[in-house]
Amino acid sequence: MGHVRDLPKSKLGIDIEQDFEPQYINIRGKGDVIKMLKKEAKDANKVFLATDPDREGEAISWHLAYILGIDKDSQCRIEFNEITKDAVKEAIKKPRAINLKLVDAQQARRVLDRLVGYEISPLLWRKIRRGLSAGRVQSAALKIICDRENEIKAFVPEEYWTITAMFRKDKPFTAKLMQADGKKIEIPNETEANRILTEVRAGKFITGKVTENERRRNPLPPFTTSSLQQEASNRINFNTRKTMMIAQQLYEGVDIKTDTVRSTAGLITYIRTDSVRISEEAKDAAAAFITAHYGPEYHRRNTYSNKIKKCRTLMKRSDLPGSI
């Protein structure tokens, strides 16, 4: 259902004089959802907030706690990365308080979106054209694209040629001219290419050595959000919206029918992530299937991890105005 509270659309909705305090309201059109949730919560002994496991999900839980009168410091929040029976049951065993640092991160992002969009977009309307918009991300991305386009326009192309020979005796193969007299060869124009061709055709071709190697290719890491979108676009020409819509359906669950039972199960883990970590439950299930159907020699317990980005500390923690 997404967010139930947000900043008002009719005004800035941020009290700049009061430490940039957001002025949230219930989203128009979500009244029935809120009414239904209040009724269900009133009749329940315990309410668990099981929104998505990211900062947006954490913020939604925080807003729901406010609307439903739930103490945000109580053990009311559960999270899981795949919607399966075992994952949900395990999450219910480990409730926690709402992570206010994640809520603050989402809130800071939302406030920045509003400040940049509502303050700069009207300026664009007055100075350039109505209907244009500025944004926390899109404006910076547009600057990068413009800089790159200017580099492309300033590029002065240089002509170059390549020469490739095709050999057909015995085992056919192709060879590309790389060196002449032990030095890397550069062919700047057609005249030079024809001169080299004349020399090459007058000589003999000798195969000095043939080597054959076996290459081992490791399996690719699990998809992240961006790599999923790229692969879907490259292989099956899906746009981003279609890819994410299908992935969301697979995450929320589809009907699974066997000879004895019919149930709904999530088939992929949470889709909005940069992590390549695989749960132990998934590893065990994959290992059991591979060894049972193909044999143990086809299974290797690969471990995937994200690269750690090194960052330089600009200020001591004691110098910071508040927690980040």
WOCOR-V233412 format. One record per backbone hydrogen bond with DSSP energy under -1.0 kcal/mol. CO is the residue of the C=O (numbers start at 0). NH is the residue of the N-H. Records with the same first field share a line. If there is no record, write none. Layout:
BEGIN
CO: NH  NH
END
This chain:
BEGIN
3: 26
5: 24
12: 22
13: 15
14: 20
20: 14
24: 5
26: 29
29: 33
30: 34
31: 35
32: 36
33: 37
34: 38
35: 39
36: 40
37: 41
38: 42
48: 77
51: 53
53: 57
54: 58
55: 59
56: 60
57: 61
58: 62
59: 63
60: 64
61: 65
62: 66
63: 67
64: 69
70: 73
71: 97
73: 75
75: 48
76: 95
80: 269
81: 83
82: 265
83: 87
84: 88
85: 89
86: 90
87: 91
90: 93
95: 76
97: 99
98: 102
99: 103
100: 104
101: 105
102: 106
103: 107
104: 108
105: 109
106: 110
107: 111
108: 112
109: 113
110: 114
111: 115
112: 116
113: 117
114: 118
115: 119
116: 120
119: 123
120: 124
121: 125
122: 126
123: 127  128
128: 131
134: 138
136: 140
137: 141
138: 142
139: 143
140: 144
141: 145
142: 146
143: 147
144: 148
145: 149
146: 150
147: 151
148: 152
149: 153
162: 176
164: 174
166: 172
172: 166
174: 164
177: 184
179: 182
182: 179
186: 160
188: 192
189: 193
190: 194
191: 195
192: 196
193: 197
194: 198
195: 199
196: 200
197: 201
199: 202
223: 227
224: 228
225: 229
226: 230
227: 231
228: 232
229: 233
230: 234
231: 235  237
238: 242
239: 243
240: 244
241: 245
242: 246
243: 247
244: 248
245: 249
246: 250
247: 251
248: 252
249: 266
253: 264
255: 262
260: 257
262: 255
264: 253
270: 272
272: 224
278: 282
279: 283
280: 284
281: 285
282: 286
283: 287
284: 288
285: 289
286: 290
287: 291
288: 292
289: 293  294
294: 297
295: 298
299: 301
315: 318
316: 319
END
